[in-house]
């Protein structure tokens, strides 16, 4: 149990006992390739170890303007603010 005090009131929070749940659909199995650390931040690089599928939500107008068809080869550019490693 974690015990915190807030405004002189004792609050008891149970530790999370089940595996972490997350809503991200685009996830990859990866192996840690390298870690570069300083006092505050660390850069962790990964190698993706299994084939992965990605999903993207686009406007129908964008799909039509690009002329996307099933089977087309495309380059995927991933724009994300977070990459969250989850160690099970």
C-alpha positions in Angstrom: 0.0 0.0 0.0 1.1 3.6 -0.6 0.3 6.1 2.1 0.1 9.8 1.2 -1.0 12.7 3.4 -2.9 15.5 1.9 -4.1 18.4 4.0 -3.6 16.2 7.2 -6.0 13.6 5.8 -4.5 10.1 5.4 -5.2 8.5 2.1 -4.5 4.8 1.4 -4.1 3.7 -2.2 -3.8 0.0 -3.2 -0.8 -1.0 -5.3 -1.7 -2.0 -8.8 -1.7 -5.8 -8.8 -2.9 -6.6 -12.3 -0.9 -6.0 -15.5 -0.8 -2.5 -16.8 -3.6 -1.7 -19.2 -3.2 0.8 -22.1 -5.3 2.0 -24.9 -2.6 2.5 -27.6 -3.4 0.3 -30.7 -0.1 0.7 -32.4 2.4 -1.3 -30.3 5.5 -3.2 -31.1 7.6 -5.9 -29.4 11.1 -4.5 -29.2 14.5 -5.1 -27.5 16.4 -2.3 -25.8 19.4 -1.5 -28.1 21.1 1.2 -26.1 20.7 3.5 -23.2 22.5 6.9 -22.9 21.9 8.7 -19.6 22.8 11.9 -17.9 21.6 13.2 -14.5 18.0 14.1 -15.6 17.1 12.3 -18.9 17.9 9.0 -20.7 17.7 8.2 -24.4 16.6 4.6 -24.8 16.9 3.1 -28.4 14.9 0.0 -29.4 15.1 -2.6 -32.2 11.6 -3.8 -33.2 11.8 -7.6 -32.9 8.5 -8.8 -34.5 6.5 -7.8 -37.5 4.0 -5.1 -36.7 0.9 -3.7 -38.2 0.0 0.0 -37.9 -3.3 1.8 -38.2 -4.0 5.4 -39.2 -7.2 7.5 -39.1 -7.4 9.8 -42.1 -10.2 12.0 -43.5 -11.9 10.4 -46.5 -10.9 13.5 -48.4 -7.2 12.7 -47.7 -7.6 9.1 -48.8 -9.3 10.2 -52.0 -6.7 13.0 -52.7 -3.8 10.5 -52.3 -5.7 7.9 -54.3 -5.0 5.2 -51.7 -6.0 1.7 -52.7 -5.7 -1.6 -50.9 -2.3 -3.1 -51.8 -0.5 0.3 -52.4 3.0 0.6 -51.0 3.4 3.7 -48.9 5.9 5.2 -46.5 4.6 5.6 -43.0 5.7 8.7 -41.1 4.9 8.4 -37.4 4.3 11.7 -35.6 4.0 11.0 -31.9 4.8 12.9 -28.7 5.4 9.7 -26.7 6.9 6.3 -27.1 6.0 4.4 -23.9 8.0 1.2 -23.2 6.0 -1.3 -21.1 8.1 -4.0 -19.4 5.9 -7.1 -18.5 
